[in-house]
């Protein structure tokens, strides 16, 4: 699908796709046993890969920044930097490490892993009515369970 195809979509189609995705995500978090185990494995793999991307993008920025600062000060032959430069580069290094880690994770999530979620939401195609029915059944189950535990305590 090209960029121009995406622009041709109507706002109603986009809204319906967003609604399907919301319904799918609410079912995933509330009732994971409703999904196929292979799809749950895909979602677990997605989470693991996103955490690896977070870790390695942060570490990559940290190592490259430290090597760059070392090259700036020690390989130029100026000796050790002043304390304020050490503090400045420490703050920039820590802030940049977290920014690179979160940015890499978000970029990977937006560019690749959201496509996986959209494909799964199209596969299951939960409607808001189905989600409400599932929530209602779950609430009734917990109400019944609470009543039974209250009755067991009073006897």
C-alpha positions as CSV (number, residue, x, y, z in Angstrom):
1,X,0.0,0.0,0.0
2,X,1.5,3.3,-1.0
3,X,1.3,6.7,0.5
4,X,-1.3,7.8,-2.0
5,X,-3.5,4.8,-1.3
6,X,-3.5,5.8,2.3
7,X,-4.6,9.3,1.5
8,X,-7.5,8.1,-0.6
9,X,-9.0,6.3,2.3
10,X,-12.0,8.1,3.7
11,X,-12.1,9.3,7.3
12,X,-14.9,6.8,8.0
13,X,-12.7,3.9,6.9
14,X,-9.9,5.1,9.2
15,X,-12.3,5.6,12.1
16,X,-13.7,2.0,11.6
17,X,-10.1,0.6,11.5
18,X,-9.3,2.5,14.7
19,X,-12.4,1.2,16.3
20,X,-11.5,-2.4,15.3
21,X,-8.0,-1.9,16.7
22,X,-9.4,-0.5,20.0
23,X,-11.8,-3.5,20.3
24,X,-9.0,-6.0,19.6
25,X,-6.7,-4.4,22.1
26,X,-9.4,-4.4,24.8
27,X,-10.1,-8.1,24.2
28,X,-6.3,-8.8,24.2
29,X,-5.8,-7.2,27.6
30,X,-9.1,-8.3,29.3
31,X,-9.6,-11.8,27.7
32,X,-6.4,-13.1,26.3
33,X,-7.8,-16.7,26.2
34,X,-10.2,-15.6,23.4
35,X,-7.3,-15.5,21.0
36,X,-5.4,-18.2,19.1
37,X,-2.3,-19.3,21.0
38,X,-0.1,-18.7,17.9
39,X,-1.4,-15.1,17.8
40,X,-0.6,-14.7,21.5
41,X,2.9,-16.0,20.8
42,X,3.2,-13.3,18.1
43,X,2.2,-10.6,20.5
44,X,4.6,-11.9,23.2
45,X,7.4,-12.0,20.6
46,X,6.5,-8.4,19.6
47,X,6.9,-7.3,23.2
48,X,10.3,-9.1,23.6
49,X,11.6,-7.6,20.3
50,X,10.5,-4.1,21.3
51,X,12.3,-4.4,24.6
52,X,15.4,-5.6,22.8
53,X,15.2,-2.6,20.4
54,X,14.8,-0.3,23.4
55,X,17.9,-1.8,25.1
56,X,20.2,-1.9,22.0
57,X,19.3,1.5,20.7
58,X,20.0,3.0,24.1
59,X,23.3,1.1,24.4
60,X,24.3,2.0,20.9
61,X,23.8,5.7,21.6
62,X,25.6,5.6,24.9
63,X,28.7,3.8,23.4
64,X,28.9,6.1,20.4
65,X,28.5,9.2,22.6
66,X,31.2,8.1,25.0
67,X,33.6,7.2,22.2
68,X,32.9,10.6,20.6
69,X,33.6,12.5,23.8
70,X,36.7,10.5,24.4
71,X,37.9,11.2,20.9
72,X,37.1,14.9,21.3
73,X,39.2,15.4,24.5
74,X,41.8,12.7,24.8
75,X,42.8,12.0,21.2
76,X,43.1,15.7,20.4
77,X,45.8,15.9,23.0
78,X,44.1,18.6,25.2
79,X,44.2,16.4,28.3
80,X,41.3,16.1,30.7
81,X,38.2,18.3,30.3
82,X,37.0,20.9,32.8
83,X,34.5,19.7,35.4
84,X,31.6,21.7,33.8
85,X,32.2,20.0,30.5
86,X,32.2,16.6,32.2
87,X,28.8,17.4,33.8
88,X,27.5,18.8,30.6
89,X,28.4,15.7,28.6
90,X,27.2,13.4,31.3
91,X,23.8,15.0,31.3
92,X,23.7,15.0,27.5
93,X,24.8,11.3,27.4
94,X,22.2,10.2,29.9
95,X,19.4,12.2,28.3
96,X,20.3,11.2,24.8
97,X,20.5,7.5,25.9
98,X,17.0,7.5,27.2
99,X,15.8,9.6,24.2
100,X,17.4,7.2,21.7
101,X,16.0,4.2,23.5
102,X,12.4,5.5,23.7
103,X,12.6,6.9,20.2
104,X,13.9,3.7,18.7
105,X,11.2,1.7,20.4
106,X,8.5,4.1,19.3
107,X,9.8,4.2,15.7
108,X,9.9,0.4,15.5
109,X,6.5,0.1,17.0
110,X,5.0,2.6,14.6
111,X,6.6,1.4,11.5
112,X,6.5,-2.3,11.8
113,X,4.7,-3.7,14.9
114,X,1.5,-1.7,14.5
115,X,1.0,-3.4,11.2
116,X,1.0,-6.7,13.1
117,X,-1.7,-5.4,15.4
118,X,-3.8,-4.1,12.6
119,X,-3.6,-7.4,10.8
120,X,-4.7,-9.2,13.9
121,X,-7.5,-6.8,14.5
122,X,-8.7,-7.4,10.9
123,X,-8.4,-11.1,11.4
124,X,-10.6,-11.2,14.6
125,X,-12.8,-8.2,13.8
126,X,-14.3,-7.8,17.2
127,X,-17.2,-5.3,17.3
128,X,-17.9,-3.0,20.2
129,X,-21.0,-5.0,21.0
130,X,-19.0,-8.2,21.4
131,X,-16.5,-6.4,23.7
132,X,-19.4,-5.1,25.8
133,X,-20.9,-8.6,26.0
134,X,-17.6,-10.0,27.1
135,X,-17.2,-7.3,29.8
136,X,-20.7,-7.8,31.0
137,X,-20.2,-11.6,31.3
138,X,-16.9,-11.0,33.2
139,X,-18.6,-8.5,35.6
140,X,-21.4,-11.0,36.2
141,X,-18.9,-13.7,36.9
142,X,-17.1,-11.6,39.5
143,X,-20.4,-10.5,41.1
144,X,-21.4,-14.2,41.4
145,X,-18.0,-15.1,42.8
146,X,-18.2,-12.3,45.4
147,X,-21.7,-13.4,46.4
148,X,-20.5,-17.0,46.8
149,X,-17.6,-15.9,48.9
150,X,-19.8,-13.7,51.1
151,X,-22.2,-16.6,51.6
152,X,-19.4,-18.9,52.5
153,X,-18.1,-16.4,55.1
154,X,-21.5,-16.0,56.7
155,X,-22.1,-19.8,57.1
